[in-house]
Amino acid sequence: KNVKYTGDKKVKGLRGSRLKNIQTRHTKFTRDLVREVVGHAPYEKRTMELLKVSKDKRALKFLKRRLGTHIRAKRKREELSNILTQL
């Protein structure tokens, strides 16, 4: 006869691969400082120009070619559009 032991399930934490992309305060500070000093890359400037004239889809295609993946392109487009709204 198989006996099923009833007990509390173990709470599983996040895997290391999921923790990889979590941004710390120090990392955010450093990236903001570098962005302030260096400015934007040429492909980011072109993307911002495309976003200014409401060519969102074209901007996504352009970023996808430059960055390699659809998810990275969407994230970068969102980041650049947020920068434009702040200006």
PyMOL commands that set and color helices and strands:
alter all, ss='L'
color gray80, all
select helices_A, chain A and resi 16-19+25-38+42-52+56-67+70-86
alter helices_A, ss='H'
color red, helices_A
deselect
rebuild
show_as cartoon
